[in-house]
Amino acid sequence: MADTDRDALVSAAGRLRAEVQRRIIGQEHVLDEILMALIAGGHALLVGVPGLAKTLMVRSLAEAMHLEFHRIQFTPDLVPSDITGTEILEEEAASGARSFRFVRGPIFANIVLADEINRAPPRTQAALLEAMQEHSVTASGDTMRLPEPFFVLATQNPIEQEGTYPLPEAQLDRFLFDIRVAYPTEADEISILRSTTGAPTETLAAVLGAGELLQLQRLTREIAAGDSILRYAASLVRATRPDDQRAPALVQQYVRWGAGPRAGQSLILGAKANALLQGRLVAAPADVQRVAMPVLRHRVLPNFAAEAERIGAERIIEEVLMRVEPPRSDIHL
């Protein structure tokens, strides 16, 4: 790919961020992580209390792109066919002949918002997660490919957990990032009040299309990551496993299960995406550190002792980042 084409794609990603920020006040950290997941070709889980604009952020992202967007509100009575689609019996008026026709479900879109995914039963969650993994849906023996690019953003509410169905760890591992949405700062909250209680907000301009996004995803994989970066990512992942001799004492004492090999892949892809969004064509150790928290926080499982001591996954990941020595880099961020 020519340098001018690369620059144009990176510039388009920057315009996308700026366009969404016209509507979303603050939350730059969250928006950057969503964009990283998007251009890395992975899916993301958004976790935050109600009212933090999680849904609005995803809607705004879809509006700022030439992509088809569907929202699925997960509820306890949702069944798999509500997501993937179902067959209906049709009768031809002239001949009276009957035939089945498959009606595609909301999963057939470029960007799918799975709102409150933990409110649906396990079978329905599994149907969505299988589609996320395979990028296809199988019905009546036929396999139908989902449109490309295909990106799922699932939201979870960390409160009101009664009557919900928490995602199993193996299914959480399907998400590239676990993104935490925090409360806004006081200044941002005042700006939110000013902008949302006045005149209606303007529509966003679509600045990126499917073809450009697919090119960005290919370009992300072309970003260079040297052997030292690969070894650093592997060392971080292995240091989260309590049975590894190089694991810090905190991990050995408080971790039940550490991250698997998919975490290493996610660290490298996330690091490449971060480098690309910064306008660089080489991943640095700081890029790996930048994405370590969203990559690892849902893949490191604290044990009962950690819960008793109120030591969470983030505290453990911070310890791993402090204990594992990064390689030297000539890239100054």
C-alpha positions as CSV (number, residue, x, y, z in Angstrom):
1,M,0.0,0.0,0.0
2,A,1.4,3.4,-1.0
3,D,2.3,5.9,1.7
4,T,-0.4,8.3,0.5
5,D,-3.0,5.6,0.8
6,R,-1.9,4.8,4.4
7,D,-1.9,8.5,5.4
8,A,-5.4,8.9,3.9
9,L,-6.7,5.9,5.9
10,V,-5.2,7.1,9.2
11,S,-6.6,10.6,8.5
12,A,-10.0,9.1,7.9
13,A,-9.8,7.2,11.3
14,G,-8.9,10.5,12.9
15,R,-11.9,12.3,11.3
16,L,-14.2,9.4,12.5
17,R,-13.0,10.0,16.1
18,A,-13.5,13.8,15.8
19,E,-17.0,13.3,14.3
20,V,-18.2,11.1,17.1
21,Q,-16.7,13.5,19.7
22,R,-19.0,16.2,18.3
23,R,-21.8,14.3,20.1
24,I,-20.0,12.4,22.9
25,I,-18.5,14.6,25.5
26,G,-15.4,13.2,27.3
27,Q,-14.8,9.5,27.3
28,E,-11.9,9.9,24.9
29,H,-10.2,6.8,26.5
30,V,-13.3,4.7,25.8
31,L,-13.7,5.9,22.2
32,D,-10.1,5.2,21.4
33,E,-10.4,1.6,22.7
34,I,-13.6,1.1,20.6
35,L,-11.8,2.4,17.5
36,M,-8.8,0.2,18.3
37,A,-11.0,-2.9,18.5
38,L,-12.8,-1.8,15.3
39,I,-9.7,-1.5,13.1
40,A,-8.1,-4.6,14.8
41,G,-11.1,-6.6,13.5
42,G,-12.2,-7.7,17.0
43,H,-15.3,-7.3,19.2
44,A,-15.6,-5.4,22.4
45,L,-17.5,-5.5,25.6
46,L,-18.6,-2.2,27.2
47,V,-19.2,-2.3,30.9
48,G,-20.6,0.7,32.8
49,V,-23.5,1.8,35.0
50,P,-26.7,3.2,33.2
51,G,-26.6,6.7,31.8
52,L,-23.0,6.8,30.6
53,A,-23.9,7.1,26.9
54,K,-22.7,3.6,26.0
55,T,-25.5,3.0,23.6
56,L,-25.3,6.6,22.2
57,M,-21.6,6.1,21.6
58,V,-22.1,3.0,19.5
59,R,-25.0,4.6,17.6
60,S,-22.9,7.7,16.9
61,L,-20.0,5.6,15.7
62,A,-22.4,3.7,13.3
63,E,-23.9,7.1,12.1
64,A,-20.4,8.4,11.3
65,M,-19.8,5.4,9.0
66,H,-21.4,4.2,5.8
67,L,-22.3,0.9,7.5
68,E,-25.5,-0.9,8.4
69,F,-26.3,-0.8,12.1
70,H,-28.7,-3.0,14.2
71,R,-29.4,-2.8,17.9
72,I,-30.5,-5.9,19.8
73,Q,-32.0,-5.4,23.2
74,F,-31.3,-8.5,25.2
75,T,-34.1,-9.8,27.5
76,P,-34.7,-13.0,29.4
77,D,-37.3,-14.2,26.8
78,L,-35.0,-13.7,23.8
79,V,-34.4,-16.9,21.8
80,P,-31.6,-17.6,19.3
81,S,-33.8,-17.2,16.2
82,D,-34.6,-13.7,17.3
83,I,-31.0,-12.9,16.6
84,T,-30.0,-15.1,13.7
85,G,-33.3,-15.2,11.9
86,T,-36.1,-17.7,11.2
87,E,-37.9,-19.5,8.4
88,I,-41.5,-18.5,7.6
89,L,-44.0,-20.4,5.5
90,E,-45.2,-18.5,2.5
91,E,-48.0,-19.3,0.1
92,E,-48.0,-18.1,-3.5
93,A,-51.3,-16.4,-4.2
94,A,-51.7,-17.6,-7.8
95,S,-50.8,-21.3,-7.5
96,G,-51.3,-21.9,-3.8
97,A,-47.8,-23.4,-3.6
98,R,-46.2,-23.2,-0.2
99,S,-42.5,-22.7,0.5
100,F,-40.2,-21.7,3.3
101,R,-38.3,-18.5,3.2
102,F,-35.5,-17.5,5.6
103,V,-35.9,-14.1,7.2
104,R,-32.6,-12.7,8.3
105,G,-32.3,-11.5,11.9
106,P,-30.6,-8.4,13.2
107,I,-27.2,-10.1,13.4
108,F,-27.0,-9.4,9.6
109,A,-25.4,-6.0,9.9
110,N,-21.9,-4.4,9.9
111,I,-22.2,-3.1,13.4
112,V,-24.3,-4.9,16.0
113,L,-25.0,-3.4,19.4
114,A,-25.9,-6.2,21.8
115,D,-27.4,-4.2,24.6
116,E,-27.3,-5.7,28.1
117,I,-26.0,-9.1,26.8
118,N,-26.1,-10.6,30.3
119,R,-29.9,-10.3,30.5
120,A,-30.4,-13.1,27.8
121,P,-30.3,-16.8,28.6
122,P,-27.1,-18.8,27.8
123,R,-28.5,-20.4,24.5
124,T,-29.2,-16.9,23.1
125,Q,-25.8,-15.6,24.2
126,A,-24.2,-18.7,22.6
127,A,-25.9,-18.0,19.3
128,L,-24.5,-14.4,19.2
129,L,-21.0,-15.5,20.3
130,E,-20.9,-18.3,17.7
131,A,-21.8,-15.8,14.9
132,M,-19.1,-13.5,16.3
133,Q,-16.5,-16.2,16.0
134,E,-17.5,-17.7,12.7
135,H,-18.8,-14.6,10.9
136,S,-21.6,-16.8,9.6
137,V,-25.0,-18.2,10.5
138,T,-26.2,-21.7,9.9
139,A,-30.0,-22.4,9.4
140,S,-31.7,-25.4,7.8
141,G,-28.3,-26.8,6.7
142,D,-27.3,-23.6,4.9
143,T,-24.4,-21.4,6.0
144,M,-24.8,-17.7,5.3
145,R,-21.9,-15.4,5.6
146,L,-22.4,-12.2,7.7
147,P,-21.6,-8.9,6.0
148,E,-18.0,-7.6,6.2
149,P,-16.8,-5.8,8.1
150,F,-18.6,-7.3,11.1
151,F,-18.3,-5.8,14.5
152,V,-20.2,-6.6,17.7
153,L,-20.3,-4.2,20.7
154,A,-21.9,-5.7,23.7
155,T,-22.9,-3.7,26.8
156,Q,-23.2,-5.0,30.3
157,N,-24.6,-3.3,33.4
158,P,-22.4,-4.0,36.5
159,I,-25.3,-3.4,38.9
160,E,-28.7,-5.0,39.0
161,Q,-27.2,-8.5,38.6
162,E,-30.2,-10.3,40.0
163,G,-31.9,-12.5,37.4
164,T,-29.1,-12.0,34.9
165,Y,-26.9,-14.6,33.1
166,P,-23.2,-13.7,33.5
167,L,-21.1,-14.6,30.5
168,P,-18.9,-17.7,31.1
169,E,-15.1,-17.1,31.0
170,A,-14.7,-19.0,27.8
171,Q,-17.2,-16.8,26.1
172,L,-15.7,-13.6,27.5
173,D,-12.5,-14.6,25.8
174,R,-14.2,-14.1,22.5
175,F,-14.1,-10.3,23.1
176,L,-10.9,-8.5,22.1
177,F,-11.4,-5.8,24.7
178,D,-13.3,-5.4,27.9
179,I,-13.8,-1.6,28.0
180,R,-14.8,0.1,31.2
181,V,-16.9,3.3,31.0
182,A,-16.4,5.5,34.1
183,Y,-18.4,8.5,35.3
184,P,-17.5,11.8,33.5
185,T,-15.5,14.5,35.1
186,E,-17.3,17.5,36.7
187,A,-16.5,19.7,33.7
188,D,-17.6,17.1,31.2
189,E,-20.8,16.5,33.2
190,I,-21.7,20.2,33.0
191,S,-21.0,20.2,29.3
192,I,-23.3,17.2,28.9
193,L,-26.1,19.0,30.7
194,R,-25.6,22.1,28.5
195,S,-25.6,20.1,25.2
196,T,-28.4,17.7,26.0
197,T,-30.9,20.1,27.4
198,G,-30.8,22.6,24.7
199,A,-31.5,22.5,20.9
200,P,-31.5,19.0,19.3
201,T,-28.1,17.8,18.3
202,E,-27.1,17.8,14.6
203,T,-26.8,14.6,12.6
204,L,-23.3,13.3,12.1
205,A,-21.6,13.1,8.7
206,A,-20.5,9.7,7.5
207,V,-16.8,9.9,7.0
208,L,-15.8,6.2,6.6
209,G,-17.2,3.4,4.5
210,A,-17.0,-0.4,4.6
211,G,-14.2,-0.6,2.0
212,E,-12.0,1.9,3.9
213,L,-12.6,0.1,7.2
214,L,-11.6,-3.2,5.6
215,Q,-8.4,-1.5,4.3
216,L,-7.7,-0.2,7.8
217,Q,-8.1,-3.7,9.2
218,R,-5.7,-5.1,6.7
219,L,-3.2,-2.2,7.3
220,T,-3.4,-2.8,11.1
221,R,-2.1,-6.4,10.5
222,E,0.7,-5.0,8.4
223,I,2.0,-2.8,11.2
224,A,5.4,-4.1,12.2
225,A,5.8,-5.9,15.6
226,G,9.4,-7.1,16.2
227,D,10.4,-10.3,18.0
228,S,11.1,-8.2,21.2
229,I,7.4,-7.0,21.2
230,L,6.2,-10.5,20.6
231,R,8.3,-11.8,23.5
232,Y,7.1,-9.0,25.7
233,A,3.4,-9.7,25.0
234,A,4.0,-13.4,25.7
235,S,5.8,-12.6,28.9
236,L,2.9,-10.5,30.1
237,V,0.4,-13.2,29.4
238,R,2.5,-15.9,31.0
239,A,3.0,-13.8,34.1
240,T,-0.7,-13.9,34.7
241,R,-0.7,-17.7,35.2
242,P,-0.2,-18.7,38.8
243,D,1.6,-22.0,37.8
244,D,4.3,-20.1,35.9
245,Q,7.6,-19.8,37.8
246,R,8.1,-16.2,36.6
247,A,4.6,-15.1,37.8
248,P,4.8,-12.4,40.5
249,A,3.9,-13.4,44.1
250,L,0.6,-11.5,43.8
251,V,-0.4,-13.6,40.9
252,Q,0.6,-16.9,42.5
253,Q,-1.3,-16.0,45.6
254,Y,-4.5,-14.4,44.2
255,V,-5.1,-15.8,40.7
256,R,-7.2,-18.8,40.0
257,W,-6.8,-18.9,36.2
258,G,-4.5,-16.7,34.0
259,A,-4.9,-15.5,30.4
260,G,-4.6,-17.9,27.5
261,P,-2.8,-17.6,24.2
262,R,-5.7,-15.6,22.7
263,A,-4.8,-12.8,25.1
264,G,-1.3,-12.6,23.5
265,Q,-2.9,-12.3,20.0
266,S,-5.2,-9.6,21.3
267,L,-2.2,-7.7,22.9
268,I,-0.4,-7.6,19.6
269,L,-3.4,-6.7,17.5
270,G,-4.4,-4.0,20.0
271,A,-0.9,-2.6,20.1
272,K,-0.7,-2.5,16.3
273,A,-4.1,-0.7,16.2
274,N,-2.9,1.8,18.8
275,A,0.3,2.5,16.8
276,L,-1.7,3.0,13.6
277,L,-4.1,5.5,15.3
278,Q,-1.0,7.4,16.5
279,G,0.2,7.5,12.9
280,R,3.1,5.0,13.4
281,L,3.8,1.9,11.3
282,V,5.8,0.1,14.1
283,A,4.4,-1.1,17.4
284,A,6.3,-0.2,20.5
285,P,6.3,-1.6,24.1
286,A,4.1,1.4,25.2
287,D,1.4,0.3,22.7
288,V,1.3,-3.1,24.4
289,Q,1.1,-1.5,27.8
290,R,-1.7,0.8,26.5
291,V,-4.0,-2.1,25.6
292,A,-2.9,-4.5,28.4
293,M,-5.8,-3.5,30.8
294,P,-8.7,-3.9,28.3
295,V,-7.2,-7.1,26.9
296,L,-6.4,-8.8,30.2
297,R,-9.1,-7.6,32.7
298,H,-11.7,-10.2,31.6
299,R,-9.1,-13.0,31.1
300,V,-7.5,-12.9,34.6
301,L,-9.7,-14.6,37.2
302,P,-9.0,-13.8,40.8
303,N,-9.5,-16.5,43.4
304,F,-11.6,-16.5,46.6
305,A,-8.7,-15.1,48.6
306,A,-8.5,-12.2,46.2
307,E,-12.2,-11.5,46.6
308,A,-11.9,-11.6,50.4
309,E,-9.0,-9.2,50.3
310,R,-10.8,-7.0,47.7
311,I,-8.0,-7.5,45.2
312,G,-9.4,-7.3,41.7
313,A,-8.1,-8.2,38.2
314,E,-7.0,-4.7,37.5
315,R,-4.7,-4.6,40.6
316,I,-3.2,-7.9,39.5
317,I,-2.6,-6.6,36.0
318,E,-0.9,-3.5,37.3
319,E,1.5,-5.7,39.3
320,V,2.3,-7.8,36.2
321,L,3.0,-4.6,34.2
322,M,5.4,-3.4,36.9
323,R,7.2,-6.7,37.3
324,V,7.7,-7.7,33.6
325,E,10.5,-5.6,32.1
326,P,9.6,-4.1,28.7
327,P,12.1,-4.2,25.9
328,R,14.0,-1.1,25.0
329,S,12.5,0.8,22.1
330,D,13.8,3.5,19.9
331,I,10.3,4.9,19.4
332,H,9.6,7.8,21.7
333,L,5.8,8.2,22.3
